[in-house]
Amino acid sequence: MTSPGSIAALFAKVMETYGRLDVLFNNAGMGAPQVNFEDLSLEQWQGVVNTNLTRPVPVHPARVPHHEGPDPARRPHHQ
């Protein structure tokens, strides 16, 4: 999740191996250390926010070409 290049490589490998992507569960995350909130460092807080909120965002644009595929009947419908 922390490397956009590894995300692209993952989807390339999926396409090479399976030829398509049917379902994506974007389910990576981390929690903060078990400390009092006032003892949580800014670096620790930013690590949690970046991993849980920011890092999943590049996954979706990377998967769209693979998810849609050549068959229009299999393309996701967005509203």
N, C-alpha and C positions, 0 to 999 in steps of 0.2 A: 504493500500500500504506500510505502514512502518513496517509491521510485517509479515515475511515469514510464520509464523505459521497460521496467519489468512488467508493468501492466500491459503494454503493447506486445511484449514477447509472449505473455500468457495467452492473449487472444490469438496471436499468430499460431501458437502451438495447438490451441483448440481447433482452429480452422484446418490446420494441416492434418490433425489426427481424426477429427470427426466431421469436418466439412461444414458445420453450422453450429450455432449457439441457440438453444431453445429457451433456456431459463437462466437468469442471473440473480443470485442472492448476494447482495452487497452487504456482507455481515462481518466486518472486521471492526474491532474496537478495543479499547483499553480503559481501565479505570485509574483513578488517582490512588496514590499510596494511602493507607489507613492512618491518617494523621488528622489532627484538628485543622479545620479550614485555615485558621490564621498561621499555621505552620507549613502550609502548602506553598512551595516556592512558585514564582511566576513561571519558571522553566517547566516545572511539573504540570502546572495548569495548562500552559500552551501545548505541551506534548499531548495531553488528553484531548484538548479542543482540535488540534491539528489532525490527530488520528481519527477521531470520531466524527468530525464535521467537515473538515477540509479535504482530507485524503480520499474519501470515497467519490468526490465529484469527478475527477478525471476518468474514473472507470466507465461512466455512462457514455461519454462521447467516443471512447475507445471501442465500446461494444456495439454501437449502433450499426455500423456497416456489416458486422458479422451476424447480428440478430435479424436484420431485415432480410438478408439473403436475396437470391434472384427471383424467388416465387412470391408475387404480390399477395397471394392468399395467406402466406405465413407471416406477413409483416405485422408488427404491432400497431394497434390503432390508438392514437393519442387524442384526447379531447381537452 
